[in-house]
Amino acid sequence: MTLVWTIAIVLSLLAVIDLIVGVSNDAVNFLNSAIGSRVATRRAIFWIAGAGVLLGTFFSAGMMEVARKGVIYPQSFFLTELMIIFLAVMIVDILLIDTYNTLGFPTSTTIAVVFELTGAALAIAFIKTSGPLSGESVLSDYINTGRVFLLFSGILVSILFAFLAGALVQFISRLVFSFRYQGRFRLLLSIFGALSVSGILFLIFMKGIDASSLLDNPMVHWTGEHPFYTFLMIFVGTFFLLYLLALLFQVDIPKMVVLFGTFALALSFAANDLVNFIGVPLAGIESFRAFLTSGGGMSPDSFGLSFLTDAWLRDHGLGDWVYGAFFLGSGIVMILTLFYSRKARSVTETEVYLGRQHSGQEHFEPSQLSRILVRQFLRFYGRADGLLPTNLRRFISAKYQKSDDEAEGKKVDGVIYFDTLRASVNLVVASILISLGTWWGFPLSTTFVVFMVAMGTSLADQAWGRESAVYRISGVLSILGGWFITACLGFLGAFILTLLLWWGTWITMVAALGFMVFYLVKSTRYHRRRQEEKEKFKKEFSNEIAQNIGWMRNAGSETIRKMLLESSKIYLLLVQGLLEEDAVKLLEVKEKTEGLRGRVKGAKTEFFRAMSNMPEESQDPGQFFIQALDYLTELSNTLMAMVNPVCDHVKNQHKGLVEYQREDLTGILEETTSFFNFMVHLEKDKKFAMLPELVQRQQALFSLIEGFRLNHIRKIRSGHGKTRINIIYMELLGETRNLVTYSVNLVKSLKSFFE
């Protein structure tokens, strides 16, 4: 009894955590289009989405049946068994989804909760069917395997279909409206907007309200019985309204569609996906309340749960103040998460970057599969393009012509990632596909549909050019693979944890909850540190201020100075890690070095983009700055050339430095640190007249290194030292010399740039 009480309380607390974690990942589905097209400020978009989320929570009661009886057969379990299943599902779900949030990866919370429920229920089913009282029961008596298989196969089909549908509709839309549709095509845009709004409202009625406690409402019932007339009335009314607004007030119709679509899609996600976060805790709380009110004095180990097969929560949930408060509280928590979750912004940023119109710094490294796909597509495109008539090719090319600002993804008030036409298509196609899936009873994941539609429209809009395609496709493949990993990890994690909870009860529960809290704290700190680095980078390279050579001198000089200081710190930690044989410190050094290389690469990309927007007279001196960045690149490569062998040496537990080597490296470390401090001071104050003194310090360091190198060679000849550490020592001496050389050359380039 005490165990069941405790689990019920814990489930209530875990529901809040899972809401925060889940919404942080799922918010990208209804925020992506509005944020990517910058139809409004981020705060305004959050308020619009928040209104949809809050309203949608009260339409979600019907979908809670999925957690109760959609995957498992509750009548086959007793209360204690089901509470253990639900506890395992919640802990695994929080850990799994938070990991994706920390990495900035969107995933399917629907897939996660379905396979977690399957894995946890399977664990209990194994225990029950293998026990002495199993009777004639089999695994299929406990798990709705047919529905799980149908869901998985439906998702596989929807991935390809959503991608193709998004690409086709976007291609046709672009041929009709081109990239220069602002202020034009009022009639066509009004028809487009009316179709869009009508399709989105179908999502609300057919997938949101239809599954809610308002199913018996006469208006809702009539809508379900007469879908064509409902659609026609909405279309006609919306068309005339939009056309009048466009004529009288020059309203941007695609912008209105995006804002309305954001609200509607947020409502739909709250109505349909809230079950992924609170469906399991609600089912547990409902089971526990039924046990308390039974009054029979029955043990929770033998209390049956056949009542969960009824649709009581859908029909009466909002009438119960406990559940009503639960839904209201869920809506408030989700809205607060939208405004304050940093991880939600990371996940949104990943999807927006994959679909952005212009090239730039990419988030994913190319894979062999992405290279093969791009190569094969280019071959196919070359052959297909040759078969098209010349006039048709010219027509398509003209429709895809962009202005300079559109090509670079810029707007008067800042950077955009794609225009409102593509954002509208993203929302409309995704909404209609989800509506049709509901209408035909075809199971699919809204996350899969929204993401693949967005990727399809990106492809059709030529956002994946030859400069970025291999990176974007690698990102899409990574996210698709991540979804299937979600299913596997969710299933295995819940299966194993359920077994441990069954056998270990209190000890396992306390340990699992303690680990979950520890993991959440560590992941939050790690994510905050990563985001702070990204925010600094964004401030330094904002396209809104990258307009003249003065900006390059100020922002660029500060950036290089920070990277020089970071290089000095990395070198210090590297030598200290080798002296102390500290593998943990060296791992940190390796991460810092990789981060430095990434920032240097990003800096070069952004400064090249900045130079292309500057007047011609500013571009000649800019070449010296680019040269400085080249030396900075070599400097970071040199650090990496030192870090990798040192890390491997220490991790492999090889013998460390002998005494004279330790003394030599300590002396070099002191001199090199002093050299970097002097160089940074010289650059910061722009005292380039002191450059000869810097060169003298460089030569002194060279002499010191050469002396140590000759002495070491004599030691080797006399039989001192071990081969592996000798190689590491000599490599450090040589790379330190390179480090100093590139640093001085960098300062010389900066001197030419400023003069």
Residue pairs with C-beta under 8 A, 6 or more apart in sequence:
1 299
1 300
3 80
3 83
3 300
3 505
3 506
4 79
4 80
4 83
4 288
4 291
4 300
5 288
6 509
7 83
7 84
7 86
7 87
7 284
7 509
8 83
8 284
8 285
8 288
10 87
10 509
10 513
11 83
11 86
11 87
11 90
11 280
11 281
11 284
11 285
12 281
12 285
14 87
14 90
14 91
14 94
14 281
15 90
15 277
15 278
15 281
15 282
15 330
16 333
17 94
17 520
18 90
18 93
18 94
18 97
18 277
18 278
18 281
19 277
19 278
19 330
19 333
19 334
19 337
20 333
20 337
20 341
21 93
21 94
21 97
21 98
21 101
22 93
22 97
22 109
22 273
22 276
22 277
23 277
23 333
23 334
23 337
23 338
23 341
23 344
24 97
24 101
24 337
24 341
24 343
24 344
24 347
25 97
25 100
25 101
25 106
25 107
25 109
25 343
25 344
25 347
26 109
26 269
26 273
26 276
26 447
27 49
27 337
27 338
27 341
27 344
27 347
27 348
28 106
28 344
28 347
28 348
28 350
28 351
29 106
29 265
29 269
29 446
29 447
29 450
29 451
30 49
30 52
30 262
30 265
30 266
30 268
30 269
30 450
31 45
31 46
31 49
31 262
31 338
31 344
31 348
32 348
32 351
32 352
32 355
32 426
32 450
32 454
33 258
33 261
33 262
33 422
33 423
33 424
33 426
33 427
33 454
34 40
34 45
34 48
34 49
34 258
34 259
34 262
34 423
35 42
35 45
35 348
35 352
36 352
36 355
36 356
36 416
36 417
36 418
36 423
37 255
37 258
37 416
37 417
37 418
37 419
37 420
37 422
37 423
38 411
38 413
38 414
38 415
38 416
38 417
39 45
39 255
39 258
39 259
39 420
39 423
40 48
40 259
43 339
45 262
46 335
46 338
46 339
48 259
48 262
48 263
48 266
49 262
49 263
49 266
49 338
50 266
50 334
50 335
50 338
50 339
51 263
51 266
52 262
52 263
52 264
52 265
52 266
52 267
52 268
52 270
53 266
53 267
53 269
53 270
53 331
53 334
53 335
53 338
54 270
54 331
54 332
54 334
54 335
55 267
55 270
56 208
56 266
56 267
56 268
56 269
56 270
56 271
56 274
56 331
57 270
57 271
57 274
57 327
57 328
57 330
57 331
57 334
58 212
58 318
58 327
58 331
59 208
59 209
59 211
59 212
59 213
59 214
59 267
59 270
59 271
60 212
60 270
60 271
60 272
60 274
60 275
60 327
61 212
61 213
61 313
61 314
61 317
61 318
61 323
61 327
62 210
62 211
62 212
62 213
62 215
62 311
62 314
63 211
63 212
63 271
63 272
63 274
63 275
63 279
64 275
64 278
64 279
64 282
64 283
64 313
64 314
64 317
65 311
65 313
65 314
66 275
66 279
67 113
67 117
67 275
67 279
67 280
67 282
67 283
68 74
68 279
68 283
68 286
68 308
68 309
68 313
69 144
69 308
69 309
70 144
70 147
71 114
71 117
71 118
71 121
71 143
71 144
71 147
71 148
72 85
72 117
72 118
72 121
72 142
72 143
72 144
73 141
73 142
73 143
73 144
73 309
74 82
74 283
74 305
74 306
74 308
74 309
75 304
75 305
75 306
75 308
75 309
76 125
76 137
76 141
76 142
77 85
77 121
77 124
77 142
77 305
78 300
78 301
78 302
78 303
78 304
78 305
79 287
79 288
79 291
79 300
79 301
79 303
79 305
80 300
80 301
81 124
81 128
82 283
82 284
82 287
82 305
83 284
83 287
83 288
83 300
84 120
84 124
84 498
84 501
84 502
85 117
85 120
85 121
85 123
85 124
85 498
86 120
86 280
86 281
86 283
86 284
87 284
87 501
87 509
88 116
88 120
88 123
88 494
88 497
88 498
88 501
89 113
89 116
89 117
89 120
89 280
89 494
90 280
90 281
91 497
91 512
91 513
91 516
92 116
92 120
92 490
92 493
92 494
92 497
93 109
93 112
93 113
93 116
93 280
93 490
94 516
94 520
95 493
95 516
95 519
96 112
96 116
96 486
96 489
96 490
96 493
97 107
97 109
97 112
98 343
98 519
98 520
98 523
99 523
100 106
100 107
100 347
100 482
100 486
101 343
101 344
101 346
101 347
101 523
101 527
102 343
102 346
102 523
102 526
102 527
104 343
104 346
104 347
104 349
104 350
104 363
105 347
105 350
105 478
105 479
105 482
106 347
106 350
106 351
106 447
106 451
106 479
107 447
107 479
107 482
107 483
107 486
108 155
108 445
108 447
108 448
108 483
108 486
109 273
109 276
109 277
109 447
110 273
110 276
110 445
110 446
110 447
111 155
111 445
111 447
111 483
111 486
111 487
111 490
112 276
112 486
112 487
112 490
113 275
113 276
113 279
113 280
113 490
114 148
114 151
115 148
115 486
115 487
115 488
115 490
115 491
115 494
116 490
116 491
116 493
116 494
117 280
117 494
118 143
118 148
118 491
118 494
119 490
119 491
119 492
119 493
119 494
119 495
119 498
120 494
120 495
120 497
120 498
121 142
121 143
122 139
122 142
122 143
122 495
123 494
123 495
123 496
123 498
123 499
123 502
124 142
124 498
124 502
125 139
125 141
125 142
125 143
126 139
127 499
127 502
128 134
128 137
128 142
129 137
129 138
129 139
139 145
147 443
150 443
151 443
152 487
154 437
154 442
154 443
154 444
155 443
155 444
155 445
155 448
157 444
158 433
158 437
158 444
158 445
158 448
158 449
158 452
159 448
159 452
159 480
160 452
161 433
162 429
162 430
162 433
162 448
162 449
162 452
162 453
162 456
163 452
163 453
163 455
163 456
163 459
164 456
165 429
165 433
165 453
165 456
166 425
166 426
166 429
166 430
166 452
166 453
166 454
166 455
166 456
166 457
166 460
167 456
167 457
167 459
167 460
168 456
168 460
169 425
169 428
169 429
169 457
170 422
170 425
170 456
170 457
170 460
170 461
171 460
173 192
173 421
173 425
174 399
174 400
174 421
174 460
174 461
175 396
175 399
176 185
176 188
177 184
177 185
177 188
177 189
177 192
177 421
178 398
178 399
178 400
178 401
179 399
179 400
179 401
179 402
179 403
179 406
179 419
180 401
180 402
180 403
180 406
181 189
181 254
181 421
182 252
183 250
186 243
186 246
186 247
186 253
187 243
189 242
189 246
189 253
189 254
190 239
190 242
190 243
190 246
190 253
191 239
192 253
192 254
192 257
192 424
193 238
193 239
193 242
193 253
193 254
193 256
193 257
193 424
194 235
194 236
194 238
194 239
194 242
195 235
195 428
196 257
196 261
196 424
196 427
196 428
197 234
197 238
197 242
197 257
197 260
198 231
198 234
198 235
198 238
199 428
199 431
199 432
199 435
200 260
200 261
200 264
200 265
200 427
200 428
200 431
201 234
201 264
202 227
202 231
202 431
202 432
202 435
203 264
203 265
203 268
203 431
203 432
203 434
203 435
204 264
204 267
204 268
205 220
205 223
205 224
205 230
206 224
206 227
206 435
206 438
206 439
207 268
207 271
207 272
207 434
207 435
207 437
207 438
208 267
208 268
208 271
208 272
209 215
209 220
209 223
209 271
210 220
210 224
210 438
211 271
211 272
211 314
211 438
212 271
212 314
213 314
213 315
213 316
213 317
213 318
214 220
215 221
215 314
222 230
223 230
227 439
242 251
242 253
242 256
245 251
245 253
245 256
246 253
252 420
254 419
254 420
254 421
254 423
254 424
255 420
257 420
257 424
257 427
257 428
258 420
258 423
258 424
258 427
261 424
261 427
261 428
261 431
262 427
264 427
264 431
265 427
265 430
265 431
265 450
268 431
268 434
268 446
269 446
270 331
270 334
272 446
273 446
274 330
277 330
278 326
278 330
282 313
282 323
282 326
283 308
285 322
286 308
286 313
287 305
287 308
289 322
290 305
290 307
291 298
291 300
291 303
294 303
313 323
317 323
317 324
317 327
318 324
318 327
337 344
338 344
342 527
342 528
342 531
343 527
345 531
346 527
346 531
350 363
350 475
350 479
351 451
351 454
352 417
353 362
353 363
353 417
354 363
354 454
354 455
354 458
354 472
354 475
354 476
354 479
355 417
355 418
355 422
355 454
355 455
355 457
355 458
355 463
356 409
356 417
356 418
356 463
357 406
357 407
357 409
357 416
357 417
357 418
357 419
357 422
357 461
357 463
358 407
358 408
358 409
358 417
359 465
359 467
359 468
360 605
360 606
360 609
361 601
361 602
361 605
361 606
362 468
362 471
362 472
362 475
363 471
363 475
364 471
364 472
364 474
364 475
364 478
365 471
365 474
366 470
366 471
366 474
367 474
367 477
367 478
369 474
369 477
370 469
370 470
370 471
370 473
370 474
370 477
371 470
373 473
374 466
374 469
374 470
374 473
377 469
378 466
385 393
400 462
405 411
406 419
408 543
408 609
408 613
409 415
409 416
409 417
409 418
410 416
410 543
414 543
414 544
415 542
415 543
415 544
418 458
418 461
418 463
422 457
422 458
422 461
425 453
425 457
426 450
426 453
426 454
426 457
429 453
429 457
430 446
430 449
430 450
430 453
430 454
433 444
433 449
433 453
434 444
434 446
434 449
436 442
437 443
437 444
437 449
448 483
451 479
455 476
458 464
458 472
463 472
464 472
464 473
497 508
497 512
500 508
500 512
501 508
501 509
501 512
504 511
533 595
533 599
537 599
537 602
540 555
540 558
540 559
540 603
541 555
541 559
541 602
541 603
541 606
541 607
541 610
543 606
543 609
543 610
543 613
545 551
545 555
546 552
546 555
546 606
546 609
546 610
546 613
547 610
547 613
547 614
548 614
548 615
548 618
549 614
549 618
549 621
549 622
551 610
552 607
552 610
552 611
552 614
552 618
552 622
552 625
553 753
553 754
556 607
556 625
557 683
557 750
559 603
560 628
560 629
560 632
560 683
560 746
560 750
561 680
561 683
561 684
563 596
563 599
563 600
563 603
563 632
563 636
564 632
564 676
564 679
564 680
564 683
564 743
564 746
565 676
565 680
566 592
566 596
567 596
567 635
567 636
567 639
567 676
567 739
567 743
568 672
568 673
568 676
568 677
568 680
569 592
570 589
570 592
570 593
570 596
570 639
570 643
571 639
571 642
571 669
571 672
571 673
571 676
571 736
571 739
572 669
572 673
573 585
573 588
573 589
573 592
574 586
574 589
574 639
574 642
574 643
574 646
575 665
575 666
575 668
575 669
575 732
576 582
576 585
576 669
577 583
577 585
577 586
577 589
577 646
577 650
578 586
578 646
578 649
578 650
578 656
578 657
578 665
578 728
578 732
579 657
579 662
579 665
579 666
581 650
581 656
582 650
583 647
583 650
583 651
586 643
586 646
586 647
586 650
586 651
587 647
589 643
589 647
590 643
590 644
590 647
593 636
593 639
593 640
593 643
594 640
596 636
596 639
597 633
597 636
597 637
597 640
600 629
600 632
600 633
600 636
601 633
603 629
603 632
604 626
604 629
604 633
607 622
607 625
607 626
607 629
608 626
611 618
611 619
611 622
611 626
614 622
621 752
621 753
622 753
624 749
624 750
624 752
624 753
625 749
625 750
625 753
627 749
627 752
628 746
628 749
628 750
628 753
631 742
631 743
631 745
631 746
631 749
632 742
632 746
634 738
634 742
635 739
635 742
635 743
635 746
638 735
638 738
638 739
638 742
639 739
641 731
641 735
642 731
642 732
642 735
642 736
645 727
645 728
645 731
646 728
646 732
649 724
649 725
649 728
654 722
654 724
654 725
655 722
655 724
655 725
656 725
657 665
657 725
657 729
658 720
658 721
658 725
660 711
660 715
661 712
661 721
661 725
661 729
664 708
664 711
664 712
664 729
665 729
665 732
667 704
667 708
668 701
668 704
668 705
668 708
668 733
668 736
671 700
671 701
671 704
672 701
672 736
672 739
672 740
674 697
675 694
675 697
675 698
675 701
675 740
675 743
676 743
678 693
678 694
678 697
679 694
679 743
679 744
679 747
681 687
682 688
682 690
682 691
682 694
682 747
683 747
683 750
686 754
688 747
688 750
688 751
688 754
688 755
691 747
691 748
691 751
694 744
694 747
695 744
698 740
698 741
698 744
701 736
701 737
701 740
702 737
702 740
705 733
705 736
705 737
708 733
709 730
709 733
712 721
712 726
712 729
712 730
712 733
715 721
716 726
721 729
